Amino acid sequence: MKFSYEGIDLTTEKSVSGEIDATSENEALRTLQSRKIEATKIHEVKERTGGKRKVTTSDLVLPLQELATLTESGVVLVEAVSALARNKSHPGLADGFRKIASLIESGENFSSAIKQSTLPFPVYVHHLVSAGEASGQLAVALRKASEQLNYDQAVKNDLRNALTYPLVLIGSGIAAMMIIFFAVVPKFSHMLDDDKPLPTLAWLVLSAGRAANDNPVMVLGGTAVVFLLVIAAFANPTMRSKVMNVAIELPVIGPWLAEQDAARWASLCGAMLTARVSLVTALTLSAESCGFTRRRQKAMGLITDVQSGVSLTDALERASLLPGTSLNLLAVGDKTGQLANMLNAVARLHDEASKRKMKQVMTLIEPIAILIVGILIGIMILGIVLAITASTDIAI
């Protein structure tokens, strides 16, 4: 950010004024002092950016990796954060780190500054950083936070990429049906006025085509409204949660989503324990990351059992949150003091299993989508053919 200042040059004893770049007012004052200028007035200059791009969670992956690298290299934390505040390509991100740098300079610790910042850090980042500060392993905690954030984004991208082709296919099918309704069916709709009776399917197709051509604005507007409602429903967290809770109960999709959720739970829990976060806190944050109500309830029940004195191995077995193979690995890790490493290993196993199941799901979804679109278009074409044959007395 820029600061405008007025002051006295101690070398020449003349009044001076100007602007200076700094991450905070304190840094601006220190810079002026190093230039032997005693500031009498200083204030921030509000820059016109023409609208800042909203900061998303995915935007934070690279900055966290850079912070981890800088701190591992021995760079002072406030200087590392100040370096990120000079990001000119993303003003919103720069403003967020500028505020963090200002809070650190005013005496706040890094974890508290992250919590008070406007940047959309997940809750577990605050806990990881707090544990890293307490144990003197801040660089490790930052590295784990960036890895977990990157993993979360990868899971979302996998899901998005998996659904892209079927959605494009369905959209193309709808567009093809619209073309048939508005360009092909009208050429045969006059058959509805003939005296010859039409087969039921032919009558339905031609009637629908005539209605669509008589009210094109209503049809296209209704299609657009339905499309927007679907988008709004999936953008709504409550509705999206209900859809996902239904999806996880389905025969083929359910096991894929369960594997994906188990991988996320184990990955986050392992990262938290590696950063020396307490077991109960790690389990609590991991439970909150579960994207399905029933699995989240199981994960919360696991915490209750652990707090009541039940061993982690027995609590996991009661919760039925993970399959037997994973439970065996975690039992070994719990006994040998290598629980964090075993959780990371379990996360990798479930991640690989999730990707395999995703391919199976896509193998089924794609032909089903093609079949549905083909049937709908085939019905319209068959209706037109039946109308033609009925009007010309051709047997079919």
C-alpha positions as CSV (number, residue, x, y, z in Angstrom):
1,M,0.0,0.0,0.0
2,K,1.0,3.6,-0.4
3,F,1.4,6.3,2.3
4,S,1.5,10.0,1.7
5,Y,3.7,11.9,4.2
6,E,4.9,15.3,5.2
7,G,7.9,15.9,7.3
8,I,11.3,17.4,7.9
9,D,14.6,16.2,6.3
10,L,16.9,16.1,9.3
11,T,20.0,16.5,7.0
12,T,18.9,19.7,5.3
13,E,16.3,20.8,7.8
14,K,13.8,21.4,5.0
15,S,10.2,20.4,4.7
16,V,9.6,17.5,2.5
17,S,6.6,15.5,1.3
18,G,5.8,12.6,-1.0
19,E,4.6,9.0,-1.2
20,I,6.1,5.8,0.0
21,D,5.3,2.1,-0.5
22,A,5.0,0.0,2.7
23,T,3.0,-2.9,4.1
24,S,1.9,-0.9,7.2
25,E,2.2,2.6,8.7
26,N,4.9,1.4,11.1
27,E,7.0,0.1,8.3
28,A,6.5,3.4,6.4
29,L,7.7,5.3,9.5
30,R,10.8,3.1,9.9
31,T,11.7,3.6,6.2
32,L,11.4,7.4,6.6
33,Q,13.6,7.3,9.7
34,S,16.2,5.3,7.8
35,R,16.1,8.1,5.2
36,K,16.6,10.6,8.1
37,I,13.1,12.1,7.6
38,E,11.0,13.0,10.6
39,A,7.3,12.5,9.6
40,T,4.8,15.1,10.9
41,K,1.9,13.7,8.9
42,I,1.3,10.3,7.3
43,H,-1.8,8.6,6.0
44,E,-2.6,5.8,3.6
45,V,-3.4,6.6,0.0
46,K,-6.4,4.7,-1.2
47,E,-5.6,3.1,-4.5
48,R,-8.2,2.7,-7.2
49,T,-8.1,-0.8,-8.5
50,G,-11.2,-0.8,-10.6
51,G,-12.6,-3.8,-8.7
52,K,-10.7,-6.5,-7.0
53,R,-11.0,-10.2,-7.9
54,K,-12.4,-12.1,-5.0
55,V,-9.9,-14.3,-3.1
56,T,-10.8,-18.0,-3.1
57,T,-9.3,-20.8,-1.1
58,S,-7.4,-22.1,-4.2
59,D,-5.6,-18.8,-4.4
60,L,-4.0,-19.5,-1.0
61,V,-2.2,-22.7,-2.0
62,L,0.8,-21.1,-3.7
63,P,1.2,-18.3,-1.0
64,L,1.3,-20.9,1.8
65,Q,3.9,-22.9,-0.1
66,E,6.0,-19.7,-0.6
67,L,5.7,-18.9,3.1
68,A,6.8,-22.4,4.0
69,T,9.8,-22.1,1.7
70,L,10.8,-18.7,3.0
71,T,10.6,-19.7,6.6
72,E,12.5,-22.9,6.0
73,S,15.2,-20.7,4.4
74,G,15.5,-18.6,7.6
75,V,13.6,-15.5,6.4
76,V,12.0,-13.6,9.3
77,L,8.2,-14.3,9.3
78,V,7.1,-10.7,9.0
79,E,9.5,-10.1,6.0
80,A,8.1,-13.3,4.4
81,V,4.5,-12.1,4.8
82,S,5.4,-8.6,3.6
83,A,6.9,-10.1,0.5
84,L,3.6,-11.8,-0.3
85,A,1.8,-8.4,0.4
86,R,3.6,-7.0,-2.7
87,N,1.7,-9.3,-5.0
88,K,0.6,-7.0,-7.8
89,S,-1.2,-9.7,-9.9
90,H,-3.9,-10.2,-7.2
91,P,-4.6,-7.0,-5.2
92,G,-7.2,-8.7,-2.9
93,L,-4.6,-11.3,-1.9
94,A,-2.0,-8.7,-1.4
95,D,-4.3,-6.7,0.9
96,G,-5.0,-9.7,3.0
97,F,-1.3,-10.5,3.6
98,R,-0.7,-6.8,4.2
99,K,-3.2,-6.9,7.0
100,I,-1.5,-10.0,8.4
101,A,1.9,-8.3,8.3
102,S,0.4,-5.2,10.1
103,L,-1.1,-7.4,12.8
104,I,2.2,-9.2,13.4
105,E,4.0,-5.9,13.6
106,S,1.5,-4.7,16.2
107,G,2.3,-7.7,18.4
108,E,-0.1,-10.4,17.3
109,N,1.2,-13.9,16.7
110,F,0.9,-15.4,13.2
111,S,-2.0,-17.8,14.0
112,S,-4.1,-15.0,15.5
113,A,-3.3,-12.7,12.6
114,I,-4.5,-15.4,10.2
115,K,-7.7,-15.8,12.1
116,Q,-8.3,-12.0,12.1
117,S,-7.5,-11.6,8.4
118,T,-10.1,-11.3,5.6
119,L,-8.5,-14.2,3.6
120,P,-10.6,-17.4,3.4
121,F,-8.2,-19.7,5.3
122,P,-9.9,-23.0,6.4
123,V,-10.1,-23.4,10.1
124,Y,-7.5,-26.1,10.2
125,V,-4.8,-23.7,8.9
126,H,-5.2,-21.6,12.0
127,H,-4.8,-24.7,14.2
128,L,-1.8,-26.0,12.3
129,V,0.0,-22.7,12.4
130,S,-0.8,-22.3,16.1
131,A,0.6,-25.8,16.8
132,G,3.7,-25.0,14.7
133,E,4.4,-21.8,16.6
134,A,4.0,-23.6,20.0
135,S,6.4,-26.4,18.9
136,G,8.9,-24.2,17.1
137,Q,8.1,-26.0,13.8
138,L,6.2,-23.2,11.9
139,A,7.8,-24.1,8.6
140,V,6.6,-27.7,8.9
141,A,3.1,-26.6,9.9
142,L,2.9,-24.2,6.9
143,R,4.1,-27.0,4.6
144,K,1.4,-29.3,5.9
145,A,-1.2,-26.6,5.6
146,S,-0.3,-26.0,2.0
147,E,-0.3,-29.7,1.2
148,Q,-3.7,-30.2,2.8
149,L,-5.1,-27.2,1.1
150,N,-3.7,-28.4,-2.2
151,Y,-5.2,-31.9,-1.6
152,D,-8.6,-30.4,-0.9
153,Q,-8.5,-28.4,-4.1
154,A,-7.4,-31.6,-6.0
155,V,-10.4,-33.5,-4.7
156,K,-12.8,-30.7,-5.8
157,N,-11.1,-30.6,-9.2
158,D,-11.4,-34.4,-9.6
159,L,-15.1,-34.2,-8.9
160,R,-15.6,-31.3,-11.2
161,N,-13.6,-32.9,-14.0
162,A,-15.5,-36.2,-13.6
163,L,-18.9,-34.5,-14.1
164,T,-17.9,-32.2,-16.9
165,Y,-18.2,-34.7,-19.8
166,P,-21.6,-36.1,-18.7
167,L,-23.0,-32.6,-18.2
168,V,-21.7,-31.4,-21.6
169,L,-23.2,-34.5,-23.2
170,I,-26.6,-33.8,-21.6
171,G,-26.4,-30.2,-22.5
172,S,-25.7,-31.1,-26.1
173,G,-28.6,-33.5,-26.1
174,I,-31.0,-30.8,-24.9
175,A,-29.7,-28.4,-27.6
176,A,-30.2,-31.1,-30.2
177,M,-33.8,-31.6,-29.0
178,M,-34.4,-27.9,-29.2
179,I,-33.2,-27.8,-32.8
180,I,-35.5,-30.6,-33.7
181,F,-38.5,-28.9,-32.0
182,F,-37.9,-25.5,-33.6
183,A,-36.5,-26.5,-37.0
184,V,-37.8,-30.0,-37.9
185,V,-41.1,-30.6,-36.2
186,P,-42.8,-27.4,-37.5
187,K,-42.5,-28.7,-41.1
188,F,-44.8,-31.6,-40.2
189,S,-47.2,-29.9,-37.6
190,H,-49.7,-29.2,-40.4
191,M,-50.5,-33.0,-40.2
192,L,-52.4,-32.3,-37.0
193,D,-55.0,-30.4,-39.0
194,D,-55.6,-33.3,-41.5
195,D,-58.5,-35.6,-41.2
196,K,-56.4,-38.7,-41.0
197,P,-55.8,-40.0,-37.4
198,L,-52.2,-40.0,-36.2
199,P,-50.6,-42.5,-33.9
200,T,-50.4,-41.4,-30.3
201,L,-46.7,-40.9,-30.3
202,A,-46.8,-38.9,-33.5
203,W,-49.6,-36.7,-32.2
204,L,-47.7,-36.0,-28.9
205,V,-44.4,-35.1,-30.7
206,L,-46.1,-32.8,-33.3
207,S,-48.4,-31.2,-30.6
208,A,-45.3,-30.5,-28.4
209,G,-43.5,-29.0,-31.4
210,R,-46.4,-26.8,-32.4
211,A,-46.7,-25.6,-28.8
212,A,-43.0,-24.8,-28.6
213,N,-43.1,-22.8,-31.8
214,D,-46.2,-20.9,-30.8
215,N,-44.5,-20.0,-27.5
216,P,-40.7,-19.9,-28.1
217,V,-40.0,-17.2,-25.5
218,M,-41.8,-19.2,-22.8
219,V,-40.0,-22.5,-23.8
220,L,-36.6,-20.9,-23.9
221,G,-37.2,-18.8,-20.8
222,G,-38.5,-21.8,-18.9
223,T,-35.4,-23.8,-19.9
224,A,-33.1,-21.0,-18.8
225,V,-35.0,-20.7,-15.5
226,V,-34.7,-24.4,-14.8
227,F,-31.0,-24.2,-15.6
228,L,-30.4,-21.3,-13.3
229,L,-32.5,-23.0,-10.5
230,V,-30.3,-26.1,-10.8
231,I,-27.1,-23.9,-10.5
232,A,-28.6,-22.0,-7.6
233,A,-29.5,-25.3,-5.8
234,F,-26.0,-26.6,-6.1
235,A,-24.5,-23.3,-5.0
236,N,-26.7,-23.4,-1.9
237,P,-24.7,-25.3,0.8
238,T,-27.8,-26.8,2.4
239,M,-29.2,-28.1,-0.9
240,R,-25.8,-29.3,-2.0
241,S,-25.4,-31.2,1.3
242,K,-28.8,-32.9,0.8
243,V,-27.9,-34.0,-2.7
244,M,-24.6,-35.4,-1.6
245,N,-26.2,-37.2,1.3
246,V,-28.6,-38.9,-1.2
247,A,-25.7,-39.6,-3.6
248,I,-23.6,-41.5,-1.0
249,E,-26.4,-44.0,-0.5
250,L,-26.5,-44.9,-4.2
251,P,-25.0,-48.3,-5.3
252,V,-22.1,-47.3,-7.5
253,I,-21.6,-43.6,-6.7
254,G,-21.8,-44.1,-2.9
255,P,-18.6,-46.2,-2.5
256,W,-16.6,-43.7,-4.6
257,L,-17.8,-40.7,-2.5
258,A,-17.2,-42.7,0.7
259,E,-13.6,-43.5,-0.3
260,Q,-13.0,-39.8,-1.2
261,D,-14.4,-38.7,2.1
262,A,-12.3,-41.2,4.1
263,A,-9.2,-40.0,2.2
264,R,-9.9,-36.4,3.1
265,W,-10.6,-37.3,6.8
266,A,-7.3,-39.3,7.2
267,S,-5.2,-36.8,5.3
268,L,-6.3,-33.9,7.5
269,C,-6.0,-35.8,10.7
270,G,-2.5,-37.0,9.7
271,A,-1.4,-33.4,8.8
272,M,-2.7,-32.1,12.2
273,L,-1.0,-34.8,14.2
274,T,2.3,-34.3,12.3
275,A,2.1,-30.6,13.3
276,R,1.7,-31.6,16.9
277,V,-2.0,-30.7,17.2
278,S,-3.7,-32.5,20.0
279,L,-5.6,-35.7,19.1
280,V,-9.0,-34.5,20.1
281,T,-8.6,-31.2,18.1
282,A,-7.3,-33.1,15.1
283,L,-10.3,-35.5,15.2
284,T,-12.7,-32.6,15.7
285,L,-11.4,-30.7,12.7
286,S,-11.3,-33.8,10.6
287,A,-14.9,-34.6,11.5
288,E,-16.0,-31.2,10.5
289,S,-14.3,-31.7,7.1
290,C,-16.6,-34.7,6.4
291,G,-19.0,-33.8,3.6
292,F,-21.8,-36.2,4.5
293,T,-24.1,-36.0,7.5
294,R,-24.0,-39.7,8.4
295,R,-20.2,-39.9,8.1
296,R,-19.8,-36.7,10.1
297,Q,-22.0,-38.1,12.9
298,K,-19.8,-41.2,13.0
299,A,-16.7,-39.1,13.2
300,M,-18.2,-37.0,16.0
301,G,-19.2,-40.2,17.8
302,L,-15.5,-41.3,17.5
303,I,-14.4,-38.2,19.4
304,T,-17.0,-38.8,22.2
305,D,-15.6,-42.4,22.6
306,V,-12.0,-41.2,22.7
307,Q,-12.8,-38.5,25.3
308,S,-14.6,-41.1,27.5
309,G,-11.4,-43.2,27.6
310,V,-11.9,-45.6,24.8
311,S,-8.7,-46.3,22.8
312,L,-8.5,-44.8,19.3
313,T,-8.4,-48.3,17.7
314,D,-11.6,-49.4,19.5
315,A,-13.3,-46.1,18.8
316,L,-12.5,-46.3,15.1
317,E,-13.9,-49.9,15.0
318,R,-17.1,-48.8,16.7
319,A,-17.6,-45.8,14.4
320,S,-17.2,-48.0,11.2
321,L,-15.7,-44.9,9.6
322,L,-13.0,-46.9,7.7
323,P,-12.7,-50.4,6.3
324,G,-10.9,-53.2,8.2
325,T,-7.6,-52.9,6.3
326,S,-7.3,-49.3,7.3
327,L,-8.2,-50.0,10.9
328,N,-5.4,-52.6,11.1
329,L,-2.8,-50.0,9.8
330,L,-4.0,-47.4,12.3
331,A,-4.0,-49.9,15.2
332,V,-0.3,-50.6,14.4
333,G,0.4,-46.9,14.2
334,D,-1.3,-46.2,17.5
335,K,0.7,-48.9,19.2
336,T,4.1,-47.9,17.7
337,G,3.6,-44.1,18.1
338,Q,3.5,-43.7,14.3
339,L,-0.2,-42.8,14.1
340,A,0.4,-39.6,11.9
341,N,2.4,-41.6,9.4
342,M,-0.1,-44.4,9.2
343,L,-3.0,-41.8,8.8
344,N,-1.1,-40.3,5.8
345,A,-0.6,-43.8,4.4
346,V,-4.3,-44.6,4.8
347,A,-5.1,-41.3,3.1
348,R,-3.0,-42.3,0.1
349,L,-4.6,-45.8,-0.1
350,H,-8.2,-44.3,0.0
351,D,-7.2,-41.6,-2.5
352,E,-6.0,-44.3,-5.0
353,A,-9.1,-46.4,-4.3
354,S,-11.3,-43.3,-4.8
355,K,-9.7,-42.6,-8.2
356,R,-10.2,-46.2,-9.3
357,K,-13.9,-46.1,-8.3
358,M,-14.3,-42.7,-10.0
359,K,-13.2,-44.3,-13.3
360,Q,-15.8,-47.1,-12.7
361,V,-18.5,-44.5,-12.1
362,M,-17.5,-42.6,-15.2
363,T,-17.5,-45.8,-17.2
364,L,-21.2,-46.2,-16.3
365,I,-22.4,-42.6,-16.3
366,E,-21.2,-41.8,-19.8
367,P,-23.0,-44.6,-21.6
368,I,-26.1,-43.9,-19.5
369,A,-26.1,-40.3,-20.5
370,I,-25.7,-41.2,-24.1
371,L,-28.5,-43.8,-23.8
372,I,-30.9,-41.2,-22.3
373,V,-30.2,-38.5,-24.8
374,G,-30.4,-41.1,-27.7
375,I,-33.8,-42.4,-26.4
376,L,-35.3,-38.9,-26.2
377,I,-34.1,-37.9,-29.7
378,G,-35.1,-41.2,-31.0
379,I,-38.6,-40.8,-29.7
380,M,-39.0,-37.5,-31.5
381,I,-37.6,-38.9,-34.7
382,L,-39.9,-41.9,-34.4
383,G,-42.9,-39.6,-33.8
384,I,-42.1,-37.7,-37.0
385,V,-41.7,-40.9,-39.0
386,L,-45.0,-42.3,-37.7
387,A,-46.7,-39.1,-38.7
388,I,-45.3,-39.3,-42.2
389,T,-46.2,-43.0,-42.7
390,A,-49.7,-42.4,-41.3
391,S,-50.3,-39.6,-43.8
392,T,-49.1,-41.6,-46.8
393,D,-50.6,-44.9,-45.8
394,I,-47.2,-46.6,-45.7
395,A,-47.2,-49.7,-43.4
396,I,-44.5,-49.6,-40.7
